[in-house]
């Protein structure tokens, strides 16, 4: 209530009487460069004092990987102008990345990595990972959203991923060794605090090599194709952060166009939209939701792009148990903080993950077929370090209630969504 009253009073004085910002200072930063904080902030010396603009700056700072919390103070100076002090509490940002997933079929895979999320004190993310999922894989990632200005940045990625992928044929299941070696560059542009776009291109080589299982005459046992992928991402983000608690709405639309270099395979389109909604419940609760709607070119191919996977969408279902050319996925969970003291917190969560897929070459009626529906309720726990970026160690156990269901544990770093 006092905070609200302060905002109203500050807004009244700033707008009604045209009070001027005479000085802006930054405190609490050690690794994050003060000049960087000044460059991405809207409030400048000589501007009109405006609480709404200050609040926007606070939310922007709290979204940065290098900052766990931000606050401000306003002091009147002797000359009648105002001094605005931005205070930040920094995250430790050189952290490991760990993902481990298994099912009751004793499948086991893991991904280990290390990333710096506040490189050069300018919130530049750089790092890489090693993955063992029967085969070895690796990736190197660089992302600098504010490299050129407060609005313009760049991302560069290289990955060499190899996995054993199930392929679902009319005659039964088969296993293929799948490899994707890619090089990607993207431009990042932020229109304003809530709206941003990412446009990029990806050159990759995709290979499938038959290992065992069923075969069909018209399904190749060896396939190696050079492809170009063009992508566009639009994000609307109105989420406010307070340590591990989130409040608000975010929509992320991802569209990709894929074509082969020599035209040996048909062109391919895929698009999906993630809708995220978070709501605070009391002082300790958080209701979190994610709805994904996706469609792709409806080719009757066993290599369909949307997968049913433990680590992506349905906790407990297994590692890539089915594929489709369309997807409707809903994840909803309630998170409750049972213990919190200074830098450490423990959350428990109960969730329901559900989804349905369109079969390759099928129609929209496939979404209503019971054979394509997966529903997995479950429970989990979160161990949270509030001073390390994304330092949320999660353990979830999901158990299926639909036909031919499995159950299993999913481990990882960061919230599931």
N, C-alpha and C positions, 0 to 999 in steps of 0.2 A: 504494500500500500504506500509506504514511504517512497519507494523507488518510482512508482507511478506518479505520485504527487510531484516528485522532483523533475520528472520528464515534462510534465504539464507546465510547471513553473518555468523551466528552462526554455521550452518552446514559446511560451507567452512572452518572455523577455526578449528572446532572440528575434522573433518575427515582428512583434508589435513595436518594439523600440529599436530594432535594427542594431542590436549589440554586436560588436565586432570581435573576432578572434584575433588577439594580438600576439599570441605565442602558442606553439604546439610543442610539447615535449613527450618523450617516451621513457618509461622506466620499467625495470624488471627484466629486460632483455639482456642476455649474455652472449648467446650464439647468433641469434637472429639480428641482422644488421638494422640499425636504426634508420638508415637511409631507405632500406627496403620497406620498412613499415610505413615511413612517410610517403613513399612513392605510390603504394597501393591504397592509401587512405584518401578519402575525399576531403576531409577537413584540412584546410590550409590557413596559414596566416593571412589576414585581411578579409577572410570570408565572413559571412553573417553567421552568428552562433545559432545552430539549429540542432535540436535534440534528435530529430529523425535521422539526420545525416550521421550524427555521432553513433546512434544505435546501429545503423547500417555498417559503419566501420567496425563496431564491436563484433557483429555477427560475421563479417568477413574475416577478421582476425581469428575468431574461434574456429573457423573452418580450416585454417591452415594446419598442416601436419605438425609444424614446429611449435604450435601454441595450444596449450590445453585450456586456457581461460584468459579472458580479457575484461578489463574494467576501465572506467575513466573518472576523472575529477575535473571540476571547473572552478577556477579561482579568479576573483576580480582583481585586476592590477590597479596600480595607483593612477594610471592615465585613463581609466574608465573602460579599457578593453579587457578581454578575458583570456586567461591562460587555460588551455585544455591539456590535461595530462592523460596520456594513454598508458595504462599499465598492463603488462602481460605476464602470465605464468607459462614458462616454456616446457615443452615436452623433451624427453630424451629421444632422439630420432634415428640413431643407428641401432636397428633392431633386427632380430631374426624373423624369418617367415617360415611357418611350419604348418603343413597340412598332412593329416594321416586319416585314412578312411578304410573301413573294413566292413564285412557283412558276415552273417552266420554261415556263408559258404567258404569262409576262411580266405577270401580275397584280401590282399593287403597291398597298399600303395602309399607312397609318401612324397612330399615335396619340401625341400629345405632351401632356404635362401637367406640373403642378408641385403638390407636396403638402407640407404641414407636418405631420409625424407626432408632434410633441411641443409642440403649442400650449399656451401659458400655463404651460409646464413641467409639465403634467398629462397628457401623452400623449394629447392631443386631436388627432385627424387632421382636416385640412381642406384642400381643394384642388379642382382641376378639370382637365379635359382637353379638347383639341380633336382630332377625328378626321377624317381624309380617306380615305374609302373610296368613291371616285367622287363621293360627295356629302359635304357638311360635316355634322359632328355635334359635340355638346358635352355635358359633364356637370359637375355640382357636387356634392361629397360632404362630409358632416360626420359624424364618428363620435367619440363620447366615452363609452367603456365604463365609466368610473368617475366620471361627472359628478355623480351624486347621493350615491354611497357606494362602498365597496369592492366592492359586489355589483351596483349598479344604474346603468345608463347609457342613452344614446339615440343613434340614428342617423337622419339626414335626408339624402335624396338627390333630386336632380332631374336628368333626362337628356332630351336630344332627339337621338335616334339616327336617321340616315337612311342606308340602304345599298341597293345593287342586289342583290336576292336571287334566286337561281335557284329555280324551281319546277318540279317533275318531274311531267309529265302523261302520260297514256296515249299521246297523240299526239306526244309529244316534250317537249323542254325549253322553258321560257319564262323571261323576266326581268321581275321586278316591282320597282318602287321602293317600298321598305318604310320606313315611319316609325313610331317609337314615342316618344311624349312622355309622360313619367311623373313623378309626385310621390309620394314614399314616406317613411313615418315608421315607425320600429321601436323597440321597447323591448328593452334588453339586460339580462339577469340572469344572474349567476354564482352557482350553488349552492355550489360550492367550487372548489378549484384545478383539478380535472379536468373538471367538468361545467358547461356553460352553455347557455342558451337565448336565442333571439331571436324575437320575435313582432311582426309588422308588417302594414301595409296599404299598398296601392299603387293610386292612381288613374291610369289611363293611357288614351291614345287611340292606337289602332293602325290604320294605313292601308296598303293595298296598291294600287298603281297600275300597271297593265299597261304594259310598254315595248315588248317584242318577243318573237318566238318563237311556239310553238304555242298554240292556244286550244281550249277545250272549252265546250260550251253551258252545262253546269252549274257551271262555275268562273267566278266573277265577275272582271271586268277592273278594277273599281274597288270597293274595300271600305274603309269608314271606320267604326270601331266604338269606343264608349266602354266601358271595362271597369274592373272592380274585381278586385284580386288580394289575397288574404290568404295570408300565409306564416308558416311556423314552421320554425325551425332548431334542431336539438339537436346539440351537439358534445361528444364525449368526447375529451379531449386529454391524452395521457401522454408527450408528446415532450419530451426534454431537449435543450438547446442548448449548444453550445460553439463560438462563432464560426460558421463555415460548416458545421460538422458537426452532424448531427441523429441522435438515437437514440430509438426508441420507436414508439408506435402512436397514431393518431388516427382517429376515425370521425365523419363529419359527415353528418347526415341533413337533407335539405331537402324540405319538402312545401309545395305551393302549390295553392290553389283559386281558379279564375278564373271570373268571371261577367260578362255584359254588363249595362249599366245598364238597358236597355229590354227585355232578354230576346230580342233578335233572333237570337242564336246560342246553342247549347247550353252548359251549364256544362262546365267543363273541370278535370280533375285531373292533376297531375304530381308525381312524387316521385323523388328519387334519393339514393343514399348513396355517399359517397366514403370508401374505406378507404385510409389511408396508413400505410405501414410503412417505417421507416428503421433501418439497422443499420450501426454502425461496423465497419470492417474494417481492423485494424491501426491505425496512427496517421495515415495519409494517405487511407484509402479510406472511402467511404460508399456503401452500397447503398440505393437509394430506389425505392419502389414506390407506385403508385396504382391502385386498382381502383374503377371507377364502375359501379354497377348502377342503371338508371333505367327507369321505366315512366310512361306517360301515357295519358289516355283515348284509346282506339284508334279515333279518327275517321278515316274514309277521306277525308283532306283533303291537298291539296298543301302546306299550310302547317304541316306537322308540327314539333314543338318541338325534337327532338334532331337536331342537325346534325353532319355530318362536316366538320371544319374544322381547317385548318392551325394556327391560333392557340389552339385550345381543347383538342384531344385527340389528333390524329394529325399529327405534324410531317412536312411535305413533301407532304401530300395535296392541298393547294389550299384556296382560300377558299370554304367552304360548297359542297361538291360533291354532297351527298346529304342526305336528311332521313328521320326515322323516328319512331315512337311508342314506341320502346324502345331501350335502348342497353346494351351491355356493352363496357367499354373498360378495357384494361390498359396502363399505362405502367410500364416498369421500366428502370432505368439504374444504371450504376456510375460514380461520380464519384471521381476521384483527384486529389489536390493535388500538382502537379509542382513548384511553387515557392511559398514562403511566407516573407515577411520583414516583421516588424513589422506594418504596416497593410495590406499588399498580398499577394494570393495568386492563383495561376493554377490552375484546375482543368481537366482534360479529362474527357470523359464518352463512354461508348458506351451506346446505348439501343435498345430495341425498343418501338414503339407499335403496339398492335393493337386492333381493335374490330369489332363487328358490330352491326347495327341491325335492328329489326322494321319492316317496311314499313307505311305508313298503311293501316289496315284489315286487316292481315295477321294471322298467328298466330305463336306462339313458335317454330315450325319455321323461320321466316325467319332466326333467329340462326345456323342451321347452313348456310344457303345460301351458296355460294361467291361469288355476285354481291354479297352484302352484307358480305363479309369484307374488311378492310383490314389489312395487315401492313407496317410501315415500320421497318426498322432504320436506324440512323444514328450519327453521331458529332457531337461538339460541343466547345466551349471556353467557359470561364467566367473573366472577369476580375473579381476581387472586391476591393472596398475594405472592410476590416474595421471601419472607424470611421464609415461612413455607412450608415444603415439601408437594407436591401434593395438596396445598391449592388452588384448582381451583373449585369454585362453579359454576356448569353448569345448565342451563335451556334450554331445547330443545323442540320445538313443531313440530311434524311431521304430515303430512296429506297425506292420501293415494290417489293414482290416478288409482289404479287397481281395479278389481272387488271386491265387498263387502268390500270396504275399510273403515277403521275407522280413527280417528285422536286422538292425545293426547299429554300431556306433559310428559316429562321425566326429573327428577331432579337427581343430583348426585354430588359426589366429584371426581375431576380429569377429564381429557379429556375423551371423550367416547372411543377413541382409540388413 
